[in-house]
Amino acid sequence: MSHSPSTTPVLTIDGPSGSGKGTIAALVAERLGWHILDSGALYRLSGYSAIKKNIDFSDIEELVNNTLNMSVRFESGRIWLDDEDVSLEIRTESAGNNASKVAAIPEIRSCLLQWQRDYVKAPGLVADGRDMGTVVFPEADIKIFLDASAEVRAERRYKQLIEKGLSANLAHLVEEIRERDDRDRNRTVAPLCAADDAVVIDSSDMAIESVKKQVLEVVKLRLPDLVIA
């Protein structure tokens, strides 16, 4: 699928777990009045559904069939899987690790590819994930790669989990994030990396508002005719 400034504009925000890409994507999408794609949620749903149905991750055919037949709804900031609100369940660390595992399976990535591309609708799309700018939307108008140190990302994740009433251990989170980074960056299919034409932003020492401002400045630079309210 090809996307150019003459059609529906696409902004991709890629980065490792805990870099803040989901938060920034939501804020930027709201400011622009664009649609949003949380690609990571799809992989989390695939992994969560497989675990719930006792599907072995080595059974690729069954994993793919299950993923293709998931009934998913995104409504008012909530995520529904087969008519069950799983918004909190898929945000746990175990769900994240399972998502990383299924994301390393080429057949799963392939079956979710068109699903993700179908989210492109006027007036525009903000897509966050790990391969949005490299694989899913390689011709996106604007590409951001948001990064941060493992320690900072673990601290952010720890606060998020505590605020949601979920248990968390900071040292364990640092270890898990490093393991996920290694798995995501070294997988054979769509490894986590910045696209050649992406603007890399290290948010380790930046406030959310500062990151948002910088991303919007990139948008204005790449799409000078776009009116931002």
C-alpha positions as CSV (number, residue, x, y, z in Angstrom):
1,M,0.0,0.0,0.0
2,S,1.4,3.4,-1.0
3,H,0.8,6.6,1.0
4,S,1.9,10.0,-0.2
5,P,1.1,13.6,0.9
6,S,-1.5,13.7,-1.9
7,T,-3.6,11.0,-0.3
8,T,-4.2,10.3,3.4
9,P,-1.2,11.4,5.5
10,V,0.4,8.9,7.8
11,L,2.6,9.6,10.8
12,T,4.5,6.6,12.3
13,I,5.9,6.5,15.8
14,D,8.2,3.5,16.4
15,G,10.3,2.6,19.4
16,P,11.0,0.1,22.1
17,S,8.7,-0.9,24.9
18,G,8.2,1.9,27.4
19,S,9.6,4.7,25.2
20,G,6.3,6.6,25.5
21,K,5.3,6.1,21.9
22,G,1.7,5.2,22.8
23,T,1.2,8.2,25.0
24,I,2.8,10.6,22.4
25,A,0.8,9.0,19.5
26,A,-2.5,9.6,21.4
27,L,-1.6,13.2,22.2
28,V,-0.5,14.0,18.7
29,A,-3.5,12.3,17.1
30,E,-5.8,14.3,19.4
31,R,-4.1,17.6,18.5
32,L,-4.2,16.8,14.7
33,G,-7.7,15.3,14.8
34,W,-6.3,12.1,13.2
35,H,-7.2,8.5,13.7
36,I,-4.8,6.3,15.8
37,L,-3.5,2.8,15.4
38,D,-2.0,1.0,18.5
39,S,-0.4,-1.8,16.6
40,G,1.1,-3.3,19.8
41,A,-2.4,-3.9,21.1
42,L,-3.1,-6.3,18.1
43,Y,0.0,-8.4,19.1
44,R,-1.0,-8.2,22.7
45,L,-4.5,-9.4,21.8
46,S,-3.1,-12.3,19.7
47,G,-0.8,-13.4,22.5
48,Y,-3.5,-13.0,25.2
49,S,-6.1,-14.8,23.2
50,A,-3.7,-17.7,22.6
51,I,-2.8,-18.1,26.3
52,K,-6.5,-17.9,27.2
53,K,-7.3,-20.7,24.8
54,N,-4.3,-22.8,25.8
55,I,-2.8,-22.6,22.3
56,D,0.9,-23.5,22.3
57,F,3.1,-20.8,20.8
58,S,4.9,-23.5,18.7
59,D,1.6,-24.3,16.9
60,I,1.9,-21.6,14.2
61,E,-1.2,-22.7,12.2
62,E,-3.4,-22.6,15.2
63,L,-2.0,-19.3,16.3
64,V,-2.6,-17.7,12.9
65,N,-6.2,-19.1,12.7
66,N,-7.0,-17.8,16.1
67,T,-5.5,-14.4,15.4
68,L,-7.5,-14.1,12.1
69,N,-10.7,-14.9,13.9
70,M,-10.3,-12.6,16.8
71,S,-13.3,-10.3,17.3
72,V,-11.7,-6.9,18.3
73,R,-13.3,-3.6,19.1
74,F,-11.6,-0.3,20.1
75,E,-14.2,2.0,21.7
76,S,-13.8,5.1,23.9
77,G,-10.3,4.2,24.9
78,R,-11.2,0.6,25.8
79,I,-10.3,-2.6,24.0
80,W,-12.7,-5.5,23.6
81,L,-11.8,-9.1,22.6
82,D,-14.7,-11.4,21.9
83,D,-17.1,-9.0,23.8
84,E,-14.8,-9.0,26.9
85,D,-13.2,-5.7,28.0
86,V,-9.5,-6.7,28.2
87,S,-8.0,-3.2,28.4
88,L,-6.1,-3.9,31.6
89,E,-5.4,-7.6,31.0
90,I,-3.4,-6.9,27.8
91,R,-1.3,-4.2,29.5
92,T,0.4,-6.5,32.0
93,E,4.1,-7.3,31.6
94,S,3.3,-11.0,30.9
95,A,0.9,-9.9,28.1
96,G,3.7,-7.7,26.7
97,N,6.2,-10.5,26.7
98,N,3.7,-12.8,25.0
99,A,3.1,-10.1,22.4
100,S,6.8,-9.9,21.8
101,K,6.9,-13.7,21.2
102,V,4.1,-13.8,18.7
103,A,5.4,-10.7,17.0
104,A,8.6,-12.7,16.2
105,I,6.5,-15.2,14.2
106,P,6.5,-14.2,10.4
107,E,3.0,-15.7,9.8
108,I,1.4,-13.7,12.6
109,R,3.0,-10.5,11.3
110,S,1.8,-11.3,7.8
111,C,-1.8,-11.9,8.8
112,L,-1.9,-8.6,10.8
113,L,-0.3,-6.5,8.1
114,Q,-3.4,-5.7,6.0
115,W,-5.4,-5.3,9.2
116,Q,-3.1,-2.5,10.2
117,R,-3.0,-0.9,6.8
118,D,-6.8,-0.8,6.7
119,Y,-6.7,1.8,9.6
120,V,-5.7,4.5,7.2
121,K,-8.6,6.9,6.9
122,A,-9.0,10.6,6.3
123,P,-8.0,13.1,7.6
124,G,-4.9,11.1,8.7
125,L,-3.4,8.3,10.8
126,V,-0.9,8.2,13.7
127,A,0.4,4.7,13.9
128,D,2.6,3.5,16.8
129,G,4.5,0.3,17.1
130,R,7.9,-1.2,16.3
131,D,7.8,-1.6,12.5
132,M,5.3,1.0,11.4
133,G,7.8,3.1,9.5
134,T,9.9,0.2,8.2
135,V,7.4,-2.4,7.1
136,V,3.7,-1.5,7.6
137,F,3.9,2.1,6.2
138,P,7.3,2.4,4.5
139,E,6.1,5.4,2.5
140,A,4.6,7.3,5.4
141,D,4.8,11.1,5.2
142,I,6.4,11.5,8.7
143,K,8.4,8.9,10.7
144,I,9.5,9.2,14.3
145,F,11.6,6.8,16.2
146,L,11.2,7.4,19.9
147,D,13.8,5.9,22.2
148,A,14.9,6.1,25.9
149,S,17.2,4.2,28.2
150,A,16.1,0.8,29.6
151,E,16.2,2.2,33.1
152,V,14.0,5.2,32.3
153,R,11.6,3.0,30.4
154,A,11.4,0.6,33.3
155,E,10.6,3.5,35.8
156,R,7.9,4.8,33.5
157,R,6.4,1.3,33.2
158,Y,6.6,0.8,36.9
159,K,4.6,4.0,37.6
160,Q,2.0,3.0,34.9
161,L,1.4,-0.4,36.5
162,I,1.2,0.9,40.0
163,E,-1.3,3.6,38.9
164,K,-3.5,0.9,37.4
165,G,-3.4,-1.1,40.6
166,L,-1.2,-3.8,39.2
167,S,1.8,-5.3,41.0
168,A,5.3,-4.5,39.7
169,N,9.0,-4.9,40.6
170,L,11.4,-2.3,39.2
171,A,14.5,-4.5,39.0
172,H,12.5,-7.2,37.3
173,L,11.0,-4.7,34.8
174,V,14.5,-3.5,33.8
175,E,15.5,-7.1,33.1
176,E,12.4,-7.8,31.2
177,I,12.7,-4.7,29.1
178,R,16.3,-5.6,28.2
179,E,15.2,-9.1,27.2
180,R,12.4,-7.7,25.0
181,D,14.7,-5.2,23.4
182,D,17.1,-8.0,22.5
183,R,14.3,-10.2,21.1
184,D,12.7,-7.3,19.2
185,R,15.9,-5.9,17.7
186,N,17.3,-9.3,16.7
187,R,14.3,-11.1,15.3
188,T,14.6,-12.2,11.7
189,V,11.4,-10.5,10.5
190,A,10.8,-6.8,10.9
191,P,13.3,-6.2,13.6
192,L,13.0,-3.1,15.8
193,C,15.0,-0.3,14.2
194,A,14.7,3.3,13.0
195,A,13.7,3.8,9.4
196,D,16.4,5.4,7.4
197,D,14.2,8.5,6.9
198,A,13.0,8.6,10.5
199,V,13.6,11.5,13.0
200,V,15.1,9.9,16.1
201,I,14.1,11.4,19.5
202,D,15.6,10.3,22.8
203,S,13.0,11.0,25.4
204,S,15.1,9.8,28.4
205,D,15.4,13.4,29.8
206,M,12.4,14.9,28.2
207,A,8.9,15.7,29.6
208,I,5.9,14.4,27.6
209,E,4.9,17.9,26.5
210,S,8.4,18.5,25.2
211,V,8.3,15.3,23.1
212,K,4.9,16.2,21.8
213,K,6.0,19.6,20.8
214,Q,9.0,18.2,18.9
215,V,6.9,15.7,17.1
216,L,4.4,18.4,16.0
217,E,7.3,20.5,14.8
218,V,8.4,17.6,12.6
219,V,4.9,17.3,11.3
220,K,4.8,21.0,10.4
221,L,8.1,20.7,8.6
222,R,7.1,17.6,6.6
223,L,3.5,18.8,5.9
224,P,3.8,22.6,5.6
225,D,0.3,23.0,4.1
226,L,-1.3,21.2,7.1
227,V,-3.3,23.5,9.4
228,I,-2.8,22.5,13.0
229,A,-5.4,24.1,15.4
